[in-house]
Amino acid sequence: MYKFNDRYAIINGWIVDLVDSKIINPYSRSDRFTIGASLMKEIWKWHPRNLNDYYNPNCFLYCEDSEELLKYLPTKQYSFHKLKSGSILPNTMHRQSPRNVVEVLSYPCYQLSFGKNRTIFIHNHPFVKGKTRTCRNEALFGGKFRHKLITLADENVIEIDGFLLELESRQLWSLHSSRIRSFLSLTEWAKLKKVCNATSLEKLKAVSSNYIFTKSQGLFHLLDNHVYVNFKKVNNFFTCQNCRKEEATHIGYYVTFHQSNGPTSKYIVCKEPLPNGLLASKDIFKQSERELSIMDSIFSNTINEIEEQFVCTNDIDGVRLRYVTEQSLLKLRSSPIYTELEVYKDTTSRIMEIKNLLIKKVLSHSLENLEKKKSCLFNNPETWLFTKKFERFYASQELYLRRNIDDLVEAYFPLLMKDFNIEYSEVLIKEKPSKRYIIVDRFIVDLTERRIINPNGEEISDILTRWELSVLAKRDIFDWDVFLFDQSLVPVFSSMLFNLVQCQDILLTRDEKMRVHIQPDFETGQNFDKRRCIILDLKEHGLRYLYECKEEDFQIENTSSEILEAYSGKISEENMIHLQELSNFCLPSRQISVIKHYSQVLRHELG
């Protein structure tokens, strides 16, 4: 608990009136007026809870992690009915048929009424590790869009919106294909089927339409070679087709099915339309929804019943299951879709707000200059400029530029933080500062054991309450789930981090594309220095490395390019110079000065 004064305090995110023994809502105009403007400025710094976020007409019971909260609030014994649907309702407010009631729950609760006829009952009971709290129904409160990451027989697969993707090859798998049976025994397949119900690929194969929509943008961040698509209507039936970017409404992924009557091609289409694309008819979605509703019935009833009779096992020993959020996948930049869709960026913290503004300014300036360099080529037009080969080259350079700006701002930002008066290191939760855990440059550090803690792991859940974890999620903490899909070394400028955490001196090397590796190859690589490295053990997913970065690392230029070599001798000398300049402009070394300049511009704008 932290007291603002003798009357108001914050306890695990709840603003409590200690005099009247009640919770108040800082997002309510009347409560804000009662508190006063000056104190509200202080309260906002603590990320207080909004009571409206906790109201759910299907679940009136809220299990609070903090035992301290109810010491300052009046409680009374209340009974609840847990229904077959998962709903948890107070029996005094809702009369239910006994056939619908699964369990009767009774707890001492604080009744919190607010807004227009909104009520929640807050209670707490001792938490036993490894034991599920029956009073807590997370599903009814929504939550993050999560995907199952499954490890079985040394194979790593992820289920995304009904699609099964093998991580090493980045290929879609069908649960019923001969390919998956070549990797897994029948027993292993049965275990996989028990935890995974990926049927979207089979449904796409079975429906009459040649497309299926997915709500997950993250799927396309893992799949390579996406295509631009739109839809045409023939005989009152929509079909999906490839098209040029200017004509596209959506991003899609091309899938070929080999059937007895020959190969058939269909599309997985991202439901989120392109920001500047043409509008698609609502009937396109309705056509797909009608067909899928039939397929859902077939798969959920007939096919699943047959499979369960055939397999009939509840054994899932040897299966390792964890969850990865959609937001983690959206942070991956392995696909050009990164530049196409409006990727979610958190702006709830001052750090993220400033970082996103900086990226936006640098990106706008650099893309404008890249376009000018492209225009220089067209001052002396040649036929090769109008080929798809050049279009692909320019698109790849634009993507390379965007990635470099993001990566540089990400790595370089700790050096700029002082310009914006942002704390370089901070306590984990201000309400009850810890002498053991602090945040340093987006990483949670255990000062006692001198190591970094996984913000998505079980350990952090033992340290922080659910509310504290939600606050932590808004503070731009480095997402370890990204390591599951990307083995690249992570550059970190913060010398403080390496002073506080156990690390090793490791010789690093660069390959021909200037990417950093930890295993020197003296024949093809450039060994540039020994650096302090922090080693992170991801268990079955291997080791990952953070290395201490220096500003001069980004000053190295590599002007070799396969595309430039391919054009050598085939274009004019003047255009070759312009093409070389266009390629060099996208290098990290050229963007460092731009980032420094716009960080100063932004600092003056923000005061």
C-alpha positions as CSV (number, residue, x, y, z in Angstrom):
1,M,0.0,0.0,0.0
2,Y,1.1,3.5,-0.7
3,K,-0.6,6.4,1.0
4,F,-1.1,9.7,-0.9
5,N,-2.4,11.3,2.2
6,D,-4.4,10.4,5.4
7,R,-7.5,9.6,3.3
8,Y,-6.5,8.1,-0.1
9,A,-4.2,5.2,-0.8
10,I,-3.4,2.8,-3.6
11,I,-3.5,-0.9,-2.9
12,N,-2.5,-3.2,-5.8
13,G,-3.9,-0.7,-8.2
14,W,-7.2,0.0,-6.4
15,I,-7.7,3.6,-5.2
16,V,-9.1,3.3,-1.6
17,D,-10.8,5.9,0.5
18,L,-9.5,4.9,3.9
19,V,-12.0,7.2,5.8
20,D,-15.2,5.9,4.2
21,S,-13.7,2.4,3.6
22,K,-14.6,2.1,-0.1
23,I,-13.0,1.8,-3.5
24,I,-13.3,4.8,-5.8
25,N,-13.0,5.0,-9.5
26,P,-10.4,7.6,-10.7
27,Y,-12.0,7.3,-14.2
28,S,-15.3,8.6,-12.9
29,R,-15.8,12.4,-13.2
30,S,-17.5,12.7,-9.9
31,D,-14.8,10.8,-8.1
32,R,-12.1,12.8,-9.7
33,F,-13.9,16.0,-8.6
34,T,-14.0,14.7,-5.0
35,I,-10.3,13.8,-5.0
36,G,-9.2,17.1,-6.5
37,A,-7.0,17.9,-9.6
38,S,-3.7,18.2,-7.8
39,L,-3.9,14.8,-6.2
40,M,-5.2,13.2,-9.4
41,K,-2.0,14.3,-11.2
42,E,-0.1,12.1,-8.6
43,I,-2.6,9.2,-8.9
44,W,-2.3,8.9,-12.7
45,K,1.4,8.2,-12.3
46,W,0.5,5.0,-10.5
47,H,-1.6,3.4,-13.3
48,P,-4.7,3.1,-11.2
49,R,-7.4,0.5,-12.2
50,N,-10.5,1.5,-14.2
51,L,-13.4,-0.2,-12.5
52,N,-15.2,-0.5,-15.9
53,D,-12.5,-3.0,-17.0
54,Y,-13.7,-5.5,-14.4
55,Y,-17.4,-5.5,-15.0
56,N,-18.7,-8.6,-16.9
57,P,-22.4,-9.5,-16.9
58,N,-21.4,-13.2,-17.1
59,C,-19.0,-13.1,-14.1
60,F,-19.7,-11.0,-11.0
61,L,-16.9,-12.5,-8.9
62,Y,-13.4,-11.1,-9.0
63,C,-10.6,-12.9,-7.1
64,E,-8.1,-10.3,-5.9
65,D,-4.4,-11.3,-5.5
66,S,-3.7,-8.8,-2.6
67,E,-4.7,-10.0,0.9
68,E,-4.0,-6.4,2.1
69,L,-6.9,-4.8,0.2
70,L,-9.8,-6.4,2.1
71,K,-8.3,-5.4,5.4
72,Y,-9.5,-1.9,4.7
73,L,-12.9,-2.7,3.2
74,P,-16.1,-4.2,4.8
75,T,-16.9,-7.7,3.7
76,K,-19.9,-10.0,3.8
77,Q,-20.5,-13.7,2.9
78,Y,-22.0,-14.1,-0.5
79,S,-23.0,-17.2,-2.5
80,F,-22.5,-17.7,-6.3
81,H,-23.6,-20.3,-8.9
82,K,-21.0,-21.5,-11.4
83,L,-22.9,-22.5,-14.5
84,K,-22.2,-25.0,-17.3
85,S,-21.5,-22.0,-19.6
86,G,-18.7,-20.9,-17.3
87,S,-20.6,-17.9,-16.0
88,I,-20.4,-17.1,-12.3
89,L,-23.5,-15.3,-11.0
90,P,-24.7,-14.3,-7.4
91,N,-27.6,-16.5,-6.5
92,T,-29.4,-13.6,-4.9
93,M,-29.6,-11.8,-8.2
94,H,-30.1,-14.7,-10.7
95,R,-32.3,-17.8,-10.1
96,Q,-30.9,-20.7,-12.1
97,S,-32.2,-24.2,-12.9
98,P,-30.3,-26.8,-10.8
99,R,-29.5,-28.6,-14.1
100,N,-27.4,-25.6,-15.2
101,V,-25.4,-25.2,-12.0
102,V,-22.0,-26.9,-11.9
103,E,-20.9,-25.7,-8.5
104,V,-22.0,-23.4,-5.6
105,L,-19.3,-21.0,-4.4
106,S,-19.3,-19.0,-1.1
107,Y,-16.8,-16.4,-0.2
108,P,-16.5,-13.3,2.0
109,C,-16.6,-10.4,-0.5
110,Y,-16.6,-6.6,-0.8
111,Q,-19.5,-5.6,-2.9
112,L,-18.5,-2.8,-5.3
113,S,-21.2,-0.9,-7.1
114,F,-20.5,1.8,-9.7
115,G,-21.7,3.3,-12.9
116,K,-25.2,2.4,-14.1
117,N,-26.3,-0.7,-12.2
118,R,-22.8,-2.3,-12.3
119,T,-21.7,-4.6,-9.5
120,I,-18.7,-6.8,-8.9
121,F,-17.8,-8.8,-5.8
122,I,-14.2,-8.7,-4.8
123,H,-12.7,-11.5,-2.6
124,N,-9.4,-13.1,-1.8
125,H,-8.4,-16.5,-0.6
126,P,-4.9,-18.1,-0.2
127,F,-3.2,-19.0,-3.4
128,V,-1.7,-22.5,-3.6
129,K,0.9,-22.8,-6.4
130,G,-0.1,-25.3,-9.0
131,K,-3.8,-25.3,-7.9
132,T,-6.4,-23.6,-10.1
133,R,-8.7,-21.1,-8.5
134,T,-12.2,-22.2,-9.3
135,C,-13.6,-18.8,-8.6
136,R,-11.4,-17.2,-11.4
137,N,-12.7,-17.5,-14.9
138,E,-10.1,-15.8,-17.1
139,A,-11.9,-16.7,-20.4
140,L,-14.9,-14.5,-19.4
141,F,-12.7,-11.5,-19.1
142,G,-11.3,-11.9,-22.6
143,G,-7.6,-11.2,-22.4
144,K,-4.8,-11.4,-25.0
145,F,-5.1,-13.3,-28.3
146,R,-2.9,-16.3,-27.4
147,H,-1.4,-19.1,-29.5
148,K,-0.3,-22.6,-28.4
149,L,3.4,-23.4,-28.8
150,I,3.8,-27.1,-28.6
151,T,7.0,-29.2,-28.3
152,L,6.8,-32.9,-28.9
153,A,9.4,-35.4,-30.1
154,D,11.9,-32.6,-30.6
155,E,9.5,-30.8,-33.0
156,N,8.3,-27.3,-32.3
157,V,4.9,-26.3,-33.7
158,I,2.6,-23.4,-33.1
159,E,-1.2,-23.4,-33.5
160,I,-2.4,-20.0,-34.8
161,D,-6.1,-19.5,-35.3
162,G,-6.6,-23.2,-36.3
163,F,-3.5,-23.4,-38.5
164,L,-0.5,-25.6,-37.4
165,L,2.9,-24.2,-38.3
166,E,6.3,-26.0,-37.9
167,L,8.8,-23.4,-36.7
168,E,12.0,-24.6,-38.2
169,S,10.8,-24.8,-41.7
170,R,8.0,-22.2,-41.3
171,Q,5.7,-24.6,-43.2
172,L,2.0,-25.2,-42.6
173,W,1.3,-28.7,-41.4
174,S,-2.0,-30.7,-41.6
175,L,-2.8,-32.9,-38.6
176,H,-3.9,-35.6,-41.0
177,S,-1.0,-35.4,-43.6
178,S,1.5,-38.1,-44.3
179,R,4.2,-35.5,-43.6
180,I,3.4,-35.2,-40.0
181,R,3.1,-39.0,-39.6
182,S,6.7,-39.3,-40.9
183,F,7.8,-37.2,-37.8
184,L,5.5,-38.6,-35.2
185,S,4.5,-42.1,-34.1
186,L,0.8,-42.8,-33.7
187,T,1.1,-42.4,-29.9
188,E,2.8,-39.0,-30.4
189,W,0.2,-37.9,-32.9
190,A,-2.5,-38.8,-30.5
191,K,-0.9,-36.7,-27.8
192,L,-0.6,-33.8,-30.2
193,K,-4.2,-34.2,-31.2
194,K,-5.2,-34.1,-27.5
195,V,-3.7,-30.5,-27.0
196,C,-4.2,-29.2,-30.5
197,N,-7.3,-29.0,-32.7
198,A,-5.8,-27.3,-35.8
199,T,-8.3,-27.9,-38.6
200,S,-8.3,-24.6,-40.5
201,L,-6.1,-26.0,-43.3
202,E,-8.5,-29.0,-43.7
203,K,-11.5,-26.7,-43.8
204,L,-9.8,-24.5,-46.5
205,K,-9.3,-27.6,-48.5
206,A,-12.9,-28.8,-48.1
207,V,-14.8,-25.5,-48.7
208,S,-16.0,-24.5,-52.2
209,S,-14.4,-21.0,-51.8
210,N,-10.8,-20.7,-52.7
211,Y,-10.1,-18.5,-49.6
212,I,-10.4,-18.5,-45.8
213,F,-9.9,-15.5,-43.5
214,T,-7.8,-15.4,-40.4
215,K,-7.9,-12.7,-37.7
216,S,-4.2,-13.3,-36.8
217,Q,-1.7,-10.9,-38.4
218,G,1.0,-12.8,-36.5
219,L,0.6,-15.8,-38.8
220,F,1.9,-13.7,-41.7
221,H,4.9,-12.6,-39.7
222,L,5.9,-16.3,-39.6
223,L,5.0,-17.3,-43.1
224,D,7.2,-16.1,-46.0
225,N,6.2,-15.0,-49.5
226,H,2.9,-13.3,-48.9
227,V,1.0,-12.0,-51.9
228,Y,-1.4,-9.2,-52.7
229,V,-5.0,-10.3,-53.3
230,N,-8.4,-9.0,-54.2
231,F,-11.8,-10.6,-55.0
232,K,-13.9,-11.0,-58.1
233,K,-17.5,-12.0,-58.4
234,V,-18.5,-14.6,-61.1
235,N,-22.0,-16.0,-61.2
236,N,-22.8,-14.6,-57.7
237,F,-19.8,-16.3,-56.2
238,F,-16.6,-14.7,-54.9
239,T,-13.1,-15.9,-55.7
240,C,-9.8,-14.7,-54.4
241,Q,-7.0,-13.8,-56.9
242,N,-3.5,-12.5,-57.1
243,C,-3.1,-8.8,-58.1
244,R,-0.8,-5.9,-58.1
245,K,-0.3,-3.9,-54.9
246,E,-2.3,-0.9,-56.2
247,E,-5.3,-3.1,-56.8
248,A,-5.1,-5.1,-53.5
249,T,-7.6,-5.2,-50.6
250,H,-5.7,-7.7,-48.4
251,I,-2.6,-9.6,-47.8
252,G,-2.8,-13.4,-48.5
253,Y,-0.7,-16.6,-48.4
254,Y,-0.8,-19.0,-51.3
255,V,-1.5,-22.7,-50.5
256,T,-1.4,-25.6,-53.0
257,F,-3.4,-28.8,-52.2
258,H,-2.5,-32.0,-54.1
259,Q,-5.7,-34.0,-54.8
260,S,-6.7,-36.9,-57.0
261,N,-7.9,-34.6,-59.7
262,G,-4.7,-32.5,-59.7
263,P,-3.3,-29.6,-57.7
264,T,-5.7,-26.9,-56.3
265,S,-4.6,-23.5,-55.2
266,K,-6.3,-21.5,-52.4
267,Y,-5.5,-18.5,-50.2
268,I,-5.3,-17.8,-46.5
269,V,-6.2,-14.1,-46.2
270,C,-5.5,-11.7,-43.4
271,K,-8.9,-10.3,-42.3
272,E,-7.3,-6.9,-41.5
273,P,-7.5,-4.9,-44.8
274,L,-4.6,-3.0,-46.2
275,P,-4.6,0.5,-44.8
276,N,-4.7,2.2,-48.2
277,G,-6.3,-0.7,-50.0
278,L,-9.7,-0.8,-51.8
279,L,-12.7,-1.7,-49.7
280,A,-13.9,-5.3,-50.0
281,S,-17.6,-6.2,-50.0
282,K,-19.1,-7.6,-46.8
283,D,-20.6,-10.4,-48.9
284,I,-17.1,-11.8,-49.3
285,F,-16.9,-12.4,-45.6
286,K,-20.4,-13.8,-45.4
287,Q,-19.7,-16.4,-48.1
288,S,-16.7,-17.7,-46.1
289,E,-18.6,-17.6,-42.8
290,R,-21.5,-19.7,-44.2
291,E,-19.2,-22.4,-45.5
292,L,-17.1,-22.5,-42.4
293,S,-20.2,-22.8,-40.1
294,I,-21.0,-26.1,-42.0
295,M,-17.4,-27.3,-41.7
296,D,-17.3,-26.4,-38.0
297,S,-20.3,-28.7,-37.4
298,I,-18.7,-31.6,-39.4
299,F,-15.3,-31.3,-37.7
300,S,-16.6,-30.7,-34.1
301,N,-19.0,-33.6,-34.2
302,T,-18.5,-36.4,-36.7
303,I,-14.7,-36.3,-37.3
304,N,-13.7,-35.6,-33.8
305,E,-15.9,-38.4,-32.4
306,I,-14.3,-40.9,-34.9
307,E,-10.8,-39.8,-34.0
308,E,-11.4,-40.1,-30.3
309,Q,-12.8,-43.6,-30.6
310,F,-9.8,-44.5,-32.8
311,V,-7.1,-43.0,-30.5
312,C,-8.7,-43.0,-27.1
313,T,-5.9,-41.8,-24.9
314,N,-5.6,-39.1,-22.2
315,D,-1.9,-39.4,-21.9
316,I,0.0,-36.2,-22.8
317,D,3.3,-37.0,-21.1
318,G,6.2,-35.7,-23.1
319,V,4.2,-32.8,-24.5
320,R,5.5,-29.3,-23.5
321,L,2.9,-26.6,-23.9
322,R,3.2,-22.9,-23.5
323,Y,1.3,-19.8,-24.8
324,V,2.6,-17.0,-27.0
325,T,0.6,-13.8,-27.4
326,E,-0.3,-12.3,-30.7
327,Q,1.6,-9.1,-29.8
328,S,4.8,-11.2,-29.5
329,L,4.4,-12.4,-33.1
330,L,3.7,-8.8,-34.3
331,K,7.2,-7.9,-33.1
332,L,8.8,-10.2,-35.6
333,R,10.0,-8.6,-38.7
334,S,10.9,-11.7,-40.8
335,S,8.3,-10.9,-43.4
336,P,7.5,-7.9,-45.7
337,I,4.0,-7.8,-44.1
338,Y,5.7,-5.7,-41.4
339,T,5.6,-2.7,-43.8
340,E,2.1,-3.4,-45.1
341,L,-0.3,-3.6,-42.1
342,E,-0.9,-1.3,-39.2
343,V,1.1,-3.1,-36.6
344,Y,0.0,-2.6,-33.0
345,K,2.3,-0.4,-31.0
346,D,1.8,0.3,-27.3
347,T,1.7,4.0,-26.5
348,T,0.6,3.6,-22.8
349,S,4.1,4.5,-21.4
350,R,6.1,7.7,-21.9
351,I,9.0,5.6,-23.2
352,M,7.0,3.9,-25.9
353,E,5.3,7.2,-26.8
354,I,8.6,9.0,-27.4
355,K,10.2,6.0,-29.1
356,N,7.3,5.6,-31.6
357,L,7.3,9.4,-32.3
358,L,11.1,9.2,-33.0
359,I,10.7,6.2,-35.3
360,K,7.9,8.0,-37.1
361,K,9.9,11.1,-37.7
362,V,13.1,9.3,-38.8
363,L,11.1,6.9,-41.0
364,S,9.2,9.8,-42.7
365,H,12.5,11.6,-43.4
366,S,14.4,8.6,-44.7
367,L,11.6,7.2,-46.9
368,E,11.3,10.7,-48.5
369,N,15.0,10.7,-49.2
370,L,14.9,7.1,-50.5
371,E,12.2,8.2,-53.0
372,K,14.4,11.1,-54.1
373,K,17.3,8.8,-54.8
374,K,15.0,6.6,-56.8
375,S,13.9,9.6,-58.8
376,C,17.5,10.3,-59.7
377,L,17.6,7.0,-61.6
378,F,14.6,8.0,-63.6
379,N,16.3,11.2,-64.8
380,N,18.2,8.9,-67.1
381,P,15.5,6.3,-67.8
382,E,16.6,2.8,-68.9
383,T,14.5,-0.3,-69.7
384,W,15.7,-2.2,-66.6
385,L,14.1,0.4,-64.3
386,F,10.6,-0.8,-65.5
387,T,11.2,-4.5,-64.8
388,K,9.8,-6.5,-61.8
389,K,13.4,-7.3,-60.9
390,F,14.0,-3.6,-60.0
391,E,10.6,-3.4,-58.3
392,R,11.6,-6.3,-56.0
393,F,15.1,-4.7,-55.4
394,Y,13.5,-1.3,-54.4
395,A,10.9,-3.0,-52.1
396,S,13.7,-5.0,-50.4
397,Q,15.7,-1.9,-49.8
398,E,12.7,-0.1,-48.4
399,L,12.1,-3.0,-46.0
400,Y,15.8,-3.1,-45.1
401,L,15.6,0.6,-44.3
402,R,12.5,0.2,-42.1
403,R,14.0,-2.7,-40.2
404,N,17.3,-0.9,-39.6
405,I,15.5,2.2,-38.3
406,D,13.4,0.1,-35.9
407,D,16.4,-1.9,-34.7
408,L,18.7,1.1,-34.3
409,V,16.1,3.1,-32.3
410,E,15.5,0.0,-30.2
411,A,19.2,-0.5,-29.4
412,Y,20.3,3.1,-29.3
413,F,17.4,4.5,-27.3
414,P,18.9,4.0,-23.9
415,L,21.6,6.5,-24.8
416,L,18.9,9.0,-25.7
417,M,16.7,8.5,-22.6
418,K,18.6,11.2,-20.6
419,D,17.6,13.8,-23.2
420,F,14.0,13.1,-22.4
421,N,14.4,12.9,-18.7
422,I,13.4,9.2,-18.6
423,E,14.7,7.0,-15.8
424,Y,17.5,4.8,-17.0
425,S,16.7,2.2,-14.3
426,E,13.6,1.9,-12.2
427,V,12.0,-0.2,-9.5
428,L,9.7,-3.0,-10.6
429,I,6.6,-1.7,-8.9
430,K,6.6,1.7,-7.1
431,E,3.9,0.8,-4.6
432,K,6.2,-1.6,-2.8
433,P,9.8,-1.0,-4.0
434,S,11.9,-4.2,-4.0
435,K,15.6,-4.2,-3.0
436,R,16.1,-7.3,-5.2
437,Y,14.4,-6.6,-8.5
438,I,14.8,-3.6,-10.8
439,I,14.3,-2.8,-14.5
440,V,17.4,-1.8,-16.4
441,D,17.1,-1.0,-20.1
442,R,13.8,-3.0,-20.7
443,F,15.1,-6.1,-18.8
444,I,14.1,-7.3,-15.3
445,V,17.2,-7.8,-13.2
446,D,17.5,-10.0,-10.1
447,L,20.2,-8.1,-8.2
448,T,20.7,-11.0,-5.7
449,E,21.4,-13.8,-8.3
450,R,22.8,-11.3,-10.9
451,R,20.6,-12.6,-13.7
452,I,17.8,-11.5,-16.0
453,I,14.2,-12.8,-15.4
454,N,11.8,-13.8,-18.1
455,P,8.8,-11.4,-18.0
456,N,6.6,-14.2,-19.5
457,G,7.8,-17.0,-17.2
458,E,6.3,-18.5,-14.1
459,E,8.8,-17.0,-11.8
460,I,7.6,-13.4,-12.4
461,S,4.0,-14.6,-11.6
462,D,5.2,-15.6,-8.1
463,I,6.8,-12.1,-7.6
464,L,4.0,-9.9,-8.9
465,T,0.2,-9.8,-8.7
466,R,-2.0,-9.9,-11.9
467,W,-2.4,-6.1,-11.7
468,E,1.3,-5.5,-11.3
469,L,1.9,-7.8,-14.3
470,S,-0.5,-5.7,-16.3
471,V,1.4,-2.5,-15.3
472,L,4.6,-4.2,-16.2
473,A,3.3,-5.0,-19.7
474,K,2.9,-1.3,-20.3
475,R,6.5,-0.5,-19.6
476,D,8.2,-1.7,-22.8
477,I,9.8,-4.7,-21.2
478,F,11.8,-6.8,-23.7
479,D,9.5,-9.7,-24.9
480,W,11.4,-13.0,-24.5
481,D,8.8,-14.8,-26.7
482,V,10.5,-13.2,-29.7
483,F,13.5,-15.4,-29.0
484,L,11.4,-18.5,-29.7
485,F,11.2,-17.4,-33.4
486,D,14.4,-15.4,-33.9
487,Q,17.9,-16.6,-32.9
488,S,19.6,-13.3,-33.8
489,L,22.0,-11.7,-31.2
490,V,20.4,-8.7,-29.5
491,P,22.6,-5.5,-29.2
492,V,22.3,-3.7,-25.9
493,F,24.0,-0.3,-25.3
494,S,23.5,-0.3,-21.5
495,S,26.8,-0.9,-19.7
496,M,24.8,-0.8,-16.4
497,L,23.0,-4.0,-17.4
498,F,26.3,-5.8,-18.0
499,N,27.7,-4.6,-14.7
500,L,24.8,-5.9,-12.8
501,V,24.3,-9.3,-14.5
502,Q,26.7,-12.3,-14.9
503,C,28.2,-12.2,-18.4
504,Q,31.0,-13.7,-20.5
505,D,33.5,-12.2,-22.9
506,I,32.8,-13.8,-26.3
507,L,34.5,-13.2,-29.7
508,L,31.9,-12.0,-32.2
509,T,32.0,-12.1,-36.0
510,R,30.0,-10.5,-38.8
511,D,28.9,-12.3,-42.0
512,E,28.8,-10.9,-45.5
513,K,25.4,-9.3,-44.7
514,M,26.9,-7.6,-41.6
515,R,24.9,-9.8,-39.2
516,V,26.5,-10.6,-35.9
517,H,27.3,-14.2,-34.8
518,I,29.0,-15.7,-31.8
519,Q,30.9,-18.4,-33.7
520,P,33.8,-16.9,-35.6
521,D,34.3,-18.0,-39.1
522,F,37.8,-16.8,-40.0
523,E,37.4,-17.5,-43.7
524,T,34.2,-15.7,-44.5
525,G,33.5,-13.6,-41.4
526,Q,35.0,-10.4,-39.9
527,N,35.9,-10.7,-36.3
528,F,35.5,-7.3,-34.8
529,D,36.0,-7.6,-31.0
530,K,35.4,-9.5,-27.8
531,R,32.3,-8.3,-26.2
532,R,30.5,-8.9,-22.9
533,C,27.5,-11.2,-23.5
534,I,24.6,-12.3,-21.3
535,I,23.5,-15.8,-22.0
536,L,19.8,-16.6,-21.7
537,D,18.8,-20.3,-21.3
538,L,15.4,-21.0,-23.0
539,K,15.5,-24.7,-22.0
540,E,14.4,-26.8,-25.0
541,H,14.5,-23.8,-27.3
542,G,18.3,-23.3,-26.8
543,L,20.5,-20.4,-25.8
544,R,20.1,-16.8,-26.8
545,Y,22.6,-13.9,-26.4
546,L,22.6,-10.2,-25.6
547,Y,25.9,-8.5,-26.5
548,E,27.2,-5.2,-25.3
549,C,26.9,-2.8,-28.3
550,K,29.1,0.2,-29.1
551,E,28.2,3.1,-31.4
552,E,31.0,2.3,-33.8
553,D,29.4,-1.1,-34.6
554,F,26.9,0.7,-36.8
555,Q,29.5,2.7,-38.7
556,I,30.7,-0.4,-40.6
557,E,29.5,-0.4,-44.2
558,N,29.2,-3.3,-46.6
559,T,28.7,-2.0,-50.1
560,S,28.7,-5.5,-51.8
561,S,25.3,-6.4,-53.2
562,E,24.2,-9.2,-55.5
563,I,21.8,-7.0,-57.3
564,L,24.5,-4.3,-57.9
565,E,26.8,-7.0,-59.2
566,A,24.1,-8.3,-61.5
567,Y,23.6,-4.8,-63.0
568,S,27.3,-4.2,-63.4
569,G,28.2,-3.4,-67.0
570,K,24.5,-3.5,-68.1
571,I,23.5,0.0,-67.1
572,S,25.0,3.5,-67.5
573,E,27.8,4.6,-65.3
574,E,25.7,7.5,-64.0
575,N,22.8,5.2,-62.9
576,M,25.2,2.7,-61.4
577,I,26.4,5.5,-59.1
578,H,22.8,6.4,-58.2
579,L,21.9,2.8,-57.6
580,Q,24.9,2.4,-55.3
581,E,24.0,5.5,-53.4
582,L,20.4,4.2,-53.0
583,S,21.6,0.9,-51.6
584,N,24.1,2.6,-49.2
585,F,21.5,5.0,-47.9
586,C,19.6,2.1,-46.3
587,L,22.7,1.0,-44.2
588,P,22.6,1.5,-40.4
589,S,25.6,3.8,-40.5
590,R,23.7,6.3,-42.6
591,Q,20.7,6.3,-40.2
592,I,22.5,6.9,-36.9
593,S,23.1,10.6,-37.6
594,V,19.4,11.0,-38.6
595,I,18.2,9.3,-35.4
596,K,20.5,11.6,-33.3
597,H,19.2,14.7,-35.2
598,Y,15.5,13.9,-34.8
599,S,16.0,12.9,-31.1
600,Q,17.1,16.5,-30.5
601,V,14.2,17.9,-32.6
602,L,11.7,15.8,-30.7
603,R,13.2,16.8,-27.3
604,H,12.7,20.5,-28.2
605,E,9.2,19.9,-29.4
606,L,8.2,18.0,-26.2
607,G,9.9,20.6,-24.0
